[in-house]
């Protein structure tokens, strides 16, 4: 352990620490660089909360503070004791003639973390997407290793994983359903977002609970200097963000809202069934922070979003998320940073049907409370420890039916399920020699399932072999898991490196869905006496290079993922409002492997990226396909994207996106037979066919008006699916009208060419 604390006791060394912020707004800057002038080997970067710590021998120094998109700043100091130093940076282009060393510029090469993508919020506003709405989830689908859940869908799959195997966090709160209008919009309003980071592999030990990826999204804190507002008006939705200081330089707030208004046009109809119908969604992001003193800051944030659909008074369907996060950042010493978080997260849906024959309602909810305590100890400039605990309490209320006596549907009240997950983790970021950087760690988690309730045990055929009742708080079962993590980077020279990662992940919450798109009504279940935790072991190897004066970055990664206790369903499985839903499940293995290429141009008038993934995702179940491996629904052999953005002038920007992918694996009938007068389809191999290949071109152009001291605006024009490709959303089968003995396939396309226009403003 001496390598961890080799400098702690040295009498002639002192620590400089503090926060780096945006000079104009007071927002903390994540990943900002701090280093010695003309010294490429000594430096550090800010953490996810804008904090840095740098330990140096007693002497005089010139420190260089820098961040992408900001003017670097040099500060001369005399270090003769521990010194707090908060720094502000002004937005502006990075000056090539300013020597800022290589710490920030080489992060792509030096950072031991692999399989991670940072998405620039400023880039999102230029990427053309469906209906012209800036969309985080649609943008990450353009990265290698990430594939869309379907035409226009916000659902995504990472390195062959299922949609529920992505951990989506908003200010550290879990978001269970991250889409509006069945996936056509994401729940994340880009105006409210500060940082987006996607981990596809080598997840740090502080993250747990999902197999495939972590999408970590942080909201803006709000402007501490001045009040302001920005927003936009589009064909589908409008949005507005307001922020400003609570107390100048000490606290701020941010409120951002968005709402669609298709329902307003329904009011124009003379048909009472139509003008009383509902079709909209809204979301609201809010955040406030206050710096109590130089060492303590508190944050309170929340998200509230809901979809409302309904036809007259006969049908109603609404669903939504609520999250809230209370966070306390504390500097315990110049080297010890503490982050304490209390989180609440809730997702629920309600369905109501009322007509002459039916009068019933269906409701479901999943809710959790989460306490996280995280510490970062900066032992030296080459050694940082991160450790903490994570306590999660969860409750699932499965879909239950309440029906009137005259309704031909029986009421059904399913039992709630309660669980808790206790986790502890330790990781060490260490640079033993200048060329080698690594992060290694261990996460230990224990999932516990509690009563009250009746718990059945099923055999391989799905029949009950045991049923036992448990009292409230009584332990039903538990699963203790050890999850090692390792990521390392070795620099071949100043512009090239190779990286390796291995990680094991465990998942105890499972979404049951028969489609590639996540639906609000999909059932969620916990690990139980029948359902074991899903496990995934992933190893990855990559080569990274930067060239053109750090204008370009390139990477190629290959990976192999082995998954245990994967879930599929028996033929004809009933997943809705089923008190014996676990009897419908099958358990097997999974594997995913592939190679990913990524080339990005980061600066200049013309920038963008190219991504390509060659991959397979397969599953194996004894009761499916006679035990043979078969393609998972999300399996796509080829997946490619090209994103280009060109700044024609200070006021004109044009952009284009092209995507191509192999069609999803799908199960089609292999034949048909007749029972009486009814024709039934005969299915053989699971996912043995392919949807047609998918490709699409999107175009966008933004014109910015000449700004004044108080007001700026812009117009964004977009064209989704510019050459009107009729991509197959669904392939179905029917008997030919001309010859009933002949079966014909027909294609259903969801979208053709769709133009959009949005007016954006800021003051």
N, C-alpha and C positions, 0 to 999 in steps of 0.2 A: 504493500500500500504506500510505500514511500514515494513512488512515482506520482501519486495523486497530490501529495502535500509537500513537494520538494522545495517550495518557495515560501510556505506559510510562515515558517519560523525565522526566515532571514530578516535580520534587523535593518538592512540597508534597502529593503524593497517596500514600495508603497503602492496603494491602489487608487486609481482614478475611476470614478463611476458616476453614472447619472443617466438622464434620458435625452434622446435626440428627438426634436419636434419640428414640425412645419412652422416656419416663421409667420406665415400668414394666417393659419388656423389654429395652431396649438396641437394639432393631431400628432401623436407619437408616430415615428417612422420605424417600420419593421424591416430588419435586415440591412440597416444602414451600417456603413463601414467606419471603423475607427482604427487608425494606424499611425505609425511613426513616419515622418517625412523621410523619403529616400530609403525606406527600409521595408522590403517586400515581405519579410518573414515575421514581423512583429505587429500584431493587430488583432482586432476582434470585430464582431458585428452585434447589433442590437437583437434582443430576443423578440418574441411575439408581442411584447408589451412596450417595446421601444427602449428597454434598459440595456446598458452595457457595463462591463467591468474590465479594467485593464491594469495589470500589475507590472511595475517597472522598477529597476534600480534607481536609487536617489540620484537625480541629475537634472539638467535642463533639457527640455524637449520642445519640438514643434509637432503638434498632433494635427492630422488631416481628417476631417469629418466629411463624409460624402454619401450620396445616395442617388440612385438612378433618377434622372429628371430634375435634380437639384444642383445648384451651384455649390461646389466643394468649399469648405471653410478651413482655414489654417489658424490654429491657436497656439501661441507660445506659453509654456508654463515652466515654473520651477518646482520640481517635485521633491519636497523635503518632508512630506507627511501624507497621510491619506487625504484625498482631495475630492469633494463632490463637484461635478461639473456638468450642468445641463447645457445643451447646445441647441440652437435653432438653425435650420437651413432654409434658404429661400429657393423657391421653384425657379427653374430655368435650365437651359441646355448645359450639359456637362462640357467644360472647356478642355479640348485636347491638350493645350499647351500647359495646363496645370498638372503638375506631377502629383498623382494621388496614390502611387504605388500600385500593387497588384491585388490586394486583398479583395476589394469589391469586384474588380473586373474579372478575377479568376474564380469567382464563387462557383460557376458552372463546372470548373475543373477541380478545385480543391475540396468542395463540400463533400463529405463522405456519404451523404444521403443520396441514394439513387432511386429511380422510379418516382420522382417527385416533379410536379409541374406547378409553377406559379403563374397565375393568370392575371395579366395587367388589366385593371378595371378600365383604364383609358382605352385599351384595345377593344373592349366589348362594345363600346358605343359605335364603332365603325364596322363591326362584323354584321352583314345583312342576315336577318333571320325572319321566320314566319311572322306575318302581321306587323313587322317593323318594331316589335318590342325587344329592347335589349334583354338578353337572357343568358345568365351564367351557365345553366345546365346545357343549353344548346351549344354554347361556345366550347365547353370542355369536351363535347362529343367530337370536336375537330382535332383532338390530340391523339397521338398514337396509343393504342391499347384500350381506347374507350370507344364503344360502339353504341349507337342509338337504340332505344327500345322499339322504334318504329317510326313511320312517317309523322313528322311534326311532334314527336313525343319528347318530353323532358326526362323520361326514364332512361337510364344508361347502365351499361355493363362494362366491367373493367377486367381485362385479362381473363375472360371466360367465366367470370362469376355471375351469379344471379343478381337481379336488381336489389333484393333485400340484403345482399352481402356488402353494400356500400354504407358506411357510417357517415351520415350527413349532419354536420354540426353548424349551428348558427350561434355565435357568441357562446360556444361550449355547450349549448343545449341541443339534444337530439331532435331532428325533424323526421317524423315517420313517413309522411307523405309530402313530397317536395314539388307537387305539381297542382296547377289549376286546370279546370275544364278537361279532365281526363288526360292530362299530360301535354296539352298544347301550349301551356305557359308554365314557367316555374314559379315557385312561391317567393323567389328572391328578387326584390326590387333593386336593380343595379345602382340606383341613386344613393342607396343607403349603405353600400358595401365598401369596405376599406381594403380588405385583404382576402385573396382566394388561393388556397393551396390544396393540391390534389396529390395524395400519396397512393401510388399504384403498387408499391412493394417496399420492403425494408421499413415498414412503419415503426416510428419510435415507440419506446416502451410505454409512454404515457397514454397511448391510444389502444383501445381494445374493444371487443364486442362484435366485430365484423370481420369477414374473411378477405374480401376483395380489395377494398380501398377505404380511404378516409378523405372526405371533402370537408376541409376546415375553413369556414367563412366567418370573418369578423366584420362587425358593423362599424361605421364611422362613429367617432366620439362626439363630433359637433365642433363648431367654430368657437374658440375661446376669445377671439378678438372682436368680432363684429357679427351683427345679425344679417342673415341672408336667406334667400329662397331660390329654388330652382325646380323645374318640372318640365312636363311635356304634354301635348295634346295629340292623340293619334286617332286613327279610324276605329280602333277597338277599345282603347283604354286611355285614361289620363292619369297623371301622377304629379305629386307635389312634395317637395322636401323643404322643411324650414329648420334652421339651426341658429345657434347664437350662444353668447356667454350667459352663464348663471351669475358668476362673479368673474370679471376679466382676469385671465391668466391663472385662474384656479379651478374653474368648473364650466361646463357647457352642457347643452342639450341638443338632441337631434330628433325630429319627428318626420317620418316619410310615409305617405299613403298613396295607394293606387286603387283604381276601380274601373271595371268595364261598364259599358252602358248599352249593351245590346237590348236590354229589357226596356229601355226608354222608347225604342222604336216600336216595341210590341204594343205600347199604349195607343199608338195611332190607329190600330185596327178597330173595325166596327164589330168584330166577332168578340163577344164577351169572354169566351174561353181563351182567346189569344191575348186580349188586353189585360187579363188577370193573371197571365203567366209570368214566370220569373226566370231570368237567365243572366246571371252576373257573378262576379267574384270581387272580393276586395282583400287587400292586405295592408297592414299598418306596422311599421317599424318605429320603435321609440328607444332612446337611450339618453342617459344623463350620467355625468361624472363630476366628482368634486375632490380636489386635492386638499386633504385635511392639513398636512404639513409636508415637508420635503421628503418624508419617508413613507407616507401613507396616502393612498388614493382609493376611493370607492367608486364603483360603477354599478348602474342599474339599467338593464336593457330588457326589451320584450318584443315579441312578434305575435301578431294576431291576424289570422287570415281565414277566409271562409268562402266556399262556393255555394251558391243557392240556385237550384234548378227546380222548376215546377210548371205543370200544365194545369191552368185554371185552378179549381179547388179539388181536382181529382188525384193529382200526383205531386209529391214534393220530395226533394232529395237535397240534403245539404251536408257538407262535411268541412272540416277545417282543423288547423293547428293553433295551439297557444303555447308559447314558450316564455319563460322569464329567467333572467340570470342576475344574481347579485354577486359581485366580484370585489375582492379586497386585495389590492397589490400593496405589499409592504417590503421595505428594504430593511432587513434585520441587521445587516452590516454592509460594508462596502463590497463584500463578496457573496453575501447570502440574500437571495431574492425569494420572496414568498408570494404565492398566488392561491388565495382561498376562494372557492366558488360554491355557491348554492344554486341549484338549477331545478326548475319545474318544467315539465313538458307534458302536453296533452294532445291527443288526436282522437276525434270521434266523428261518427256519421249517423245520420238519421234518415230513414225512408218512411214516407207515409203514403198510403194508397186509399182513396175514398171514392167509391162509386156505388151503384145499385147492388152490386154483387159482393164487393170487397170493402172492408174497413179495418185496416190493420197497420201497424207500424213496426219497423225494425230499427234497432239501435245497437251501436257497439262503441267501445272506448278502450284506449290504451293510455296509461298515465304513469309517469315516474317522477320520483324525487331523487336528486343526485347531489352528493357532497364530495367535492374534490379538494385535496390539499396537495399542492405541488411546490417543491423547493428546487432552486438552482444554486449550486455552490461553485463559485469560480475559484478553484484551487490555485490555478496558475493560468498563464496565457495559453498553455497547451493542454490544459486539463480542466474539464467542467463536469461536475456531477449533477444529475437530475434525479430526484426521487420523490415519492409521494404515495398517497392512498386515494382510492376511488370507491365510494360507497353508493350503491344504486338500489333503490327500492322501487319495485314495479308491480303494476296491477293491470290485468287484462279483463275487460268485460266483453265476452264473446257476443256475437250477434244474437239478440233475443227478440222474440215476436210477441207483440201484444195485439190481440184481435178481439173484436166484438163477438158476442154469442151467435149472431146471425151470419157471421162470415164463415165461408167454407175453408178457413185456414185456422188451425189450432194454435192457441197461444203456447209459447215455448220459452222458458226461462233457463238459460244455461248458467252453470256455475262460474263464478269469477275464479281467476287464477292469480295467485300472489307469489312473487319471488323476490329474491335479493341477490345481488352480486357484490362481493367484496374483493377488492383487488389492491395489490401493492406492487410497486415497480421501482426499479433502479436502473439508470443508464449512465454511461461514462463516455463523454466525448474527449478523445485523447489524440494528441499528435506526438508520437514518440520520436519521430525524426521529421525533418522538414518535408520530405516527399510523401509521407504516409499519414493519413488522417483516418480515424475510425470512430464509430459509435457502436458500443455493444451494451447489452442490457438484458434484463429478465423481468417479465411480468408474471405474477402469480395471481390467479383468480379462482374464486370459489363461488359457484352458483348454488343457491339453496331454494328449493321449492317448498312452500308452506301450505298447510290447510287454512281454512276449513274446506271440506269438499269430499266428494266421492271420487276415487281414483281407480281406474280399471287397468288391468294388464292384458295385452292382446298377444295371441300367437301369430305365426307367420301368415295364417289365412285371414287374420283380422277378427277372430273370435275371442270373446272374453274368457280368460282362464282364471282371473282373480279380480275381486272387487273389494276395496277397503275404504272405510270412512276415516277421515282425519279431522281433529278438532282445530279450532283457530290457533294459529301459531305453531302447530305441531309440524315437525320436519317430515316431509314426504321422501325426498331424496336430495342428494347434492353431488356436485362434480367439481373436483379440484384439478386445475390445469396449470401447467408450467409452459410459459411461452418465451423462448429465447429469441433475441433479436441481435443482428449483426449487420453493419454496413461499413464498408471501407473504401478508400480512394487512394490510389498510388499514382503520383505524378511522374510521367515519363520525361517530360520537360515542362517548360513554362506554359505551353499551350495544349498539352495532351495528358490524358490520364486514363486509367482503367479502374473500374469499380466492381465490387462484388457485394451482394447482400443475401442474407438468409433470414427468414422470419417464420414463426409459427403463430397463427391466430386462432382464436376460439370464438364461436358464436352460439349464444343461448336463446336468442329470439329469432323466430322463423316466420316468414311470410308465406302463406299458401296461396298460390296463384297459378291458373292454367294458361296465362297469356304472358307475352314478353313485356307488355306494358303494365305497370303497377296501377291497380284500380283502388279507389277508396274503400270498396266493399271487400277487398281481399282480407282473409282471416289471418290473424297473428296468433302464434302459440309459443309457449316457453318450452325449454327442455324439461323433460319429465321422466317418469319411470319407463316410458316407451321411447321417447325421443331423446337421443343422446346429443350432446353438443356437437355442432359441426366443427371440423378441424381442417386447417389448411397449412401445408408446409410449402413455402415458395423460395426457390433459389434463383438468383439473377446475376448476369455478368454483362458489363457494358463498357464501351469505349467512347470517350468524350474528347472533343476537340473544339478549339476556337481559332478563328483566323480572320484575316482582313482587319487587323487592329482591333479585334474583339467586336467587329461588326456582325460577324456570323458565328453561330454556334451549331455544332453537329453532334449527334449522339446515335449510337446503335446499341440496343439492349436485347438480350435474349433471356428467356425465363422458362422455368418449368414449375408447375404448381400441382401438388397432389392433395386431393380433398377426401376426407372421410365423413361418414354419416350424412351423406347428401340425401335430400328428400325429393321423392316423386310420388305419383298417385296411382292407385289401381284404376283399371279401365272402368269408366262410368262413375268415378268417385264423386260424392256429394260433399262440397267444401263449405256450403253455406248453412248456418244455423243447425249444425249437426252435433248432437251431444256426444257422439262417438266418433268425432272427426279423426282421432288418432288411429282408428281402425282402418282408415282409408289410405294410410301413408305407407310408402315403401322406402327402404333405406339402402343406400349403396355408396359407390365410390365415384370420384370425379378426377379428371386430369385436364390441365390446360397448359399449352406450350406454344411458343411463338417467338418471333423476332420483330422489333419495332425500330423504325428509322425516323429521325426528326432533324430537320434543317430549318433554322430560323435566322432571319435578318432582323436585327434589333434596333437599328438606327438609320437615319437618313430619310429622304422624302419617300422612298419606296421601302416598305417593310412588310413582313408577313412570315408565313411558315409553310413547309411541306411536311406531311406526316404519312407514314405507311405502316401497316401492320399485317404480317403474315402469321396466321395463328389457327389453332384448333382448340375446341372445348368439347369434351366428351364425358359421358356418364356410363356407369355400369351397375345394373340391378339384376339380381337373380331372376326376378319375376317379369322382366321386360326383355323382349328380343332374345329369349332363350339364354339370357345371361351374357350376351355379346355387348361389347362397347358400342355406343351409338352417339350421334352428335347431339349436344344440348341445343335447345331452341335458339339460344343467342350465338351459336357458332357461326362465324363468318370467316372464310378462308382469307379473303382479301378485304382490306378496309383502308381507304386512302382519302386524304383531304388536302386541298391547296387553298390558302388564305392569302390574299394580296390587298394591300392598302397603299394608296399613292396620294401624297399631298401635292396637288396640282399648283396650289398657291396658298397663301395664308388663309384664304376664305373658302377654298374648294378642296374637298377630299373625295376620292372615288375608291370603291372597294369591290371585291368579288370573292366568292367562295364556291369551290367546286368539290363535290363529294362523290365517291364511288365505293360501292361495297358489293360483295357477294350476297346473294339472298339468304335469309335465315333458313335454318333447318325446319322442316314442317312435316306433319303427318297427313298424307293424302290417302284416300281409299284406294285399295288395290283391286277391288271388285264390288259387285253388288248382288243382292239376292232379294227375292220377293216372298213376303209373308202375307197371305191373303191378297189384298189389292195394294198393299203398301210396299214400296221399294226401300230397302235398307242397305247401307253401305258396309262393305267388309274391309276392315283394317288389318294390316299385318305388321310391317316394320314401323317402330316408333321413330319419328323424325328422319325417315329414310328418303325424303324428297327435299327439293330446294325451291324457295320462292325465286322469281326472276331477279337478275342483278338490278341494283338500285344506283341511279346517278342523277345529279341535279346541279344546276348552276343558279346561284343567287347573286344579285347585283345591288349595289347601293351607292348613293352620292349624297354628300352633306355640304350644304352651303351655309356659311356663318356670316351673319350680318356684321357690320362694322361696330365693334363694341364701344360703349361710352363708359364713363366712370361708374355709372350705377346699373347699367343694363346691358345684357348680351343675349342674343337669340340665334337660332339656327333652324334650318329645314333639312330633314332627312327623307329622301325618297328611296324606296326599296322595291325590288322585284324578286319575289320568291319563285323558284322554278322557272327561270327566264325562258327556256325553250319549251316549256309546257309539256314536259315528260310525264306521261301517265304511269307513274310508278305504282306497282300493285300493292295495295294495302291488304287485300284479301283475295284469295283464289277459292272459288266455290265450284260445286259440280251440280249439274242438272241433266235431266233427260232431254234430248233434242226434240223440239216441237215437230220437226219434219219426220223424225224416225225415233220413236220412244225406246227402241232397242239400243240406240247409240247414246252414250254418255259424253257430255261436252263440259269442258272447263271454261269458266268465264272469270274475268278480272274485274275487281272493284278498285278504282283509284280514288283516293281521298281528296287530293289537291291537284289542281292544274296550276297555271300561272296566277300569282296573286300579287298585285301591286299594293304598296302601302305608302303613307305619308305621315310624318310626325313633325310637329312644331315644338322645339325645345327652347326654354328660356332660363335665364339666371339673373338675379339682381340682389 
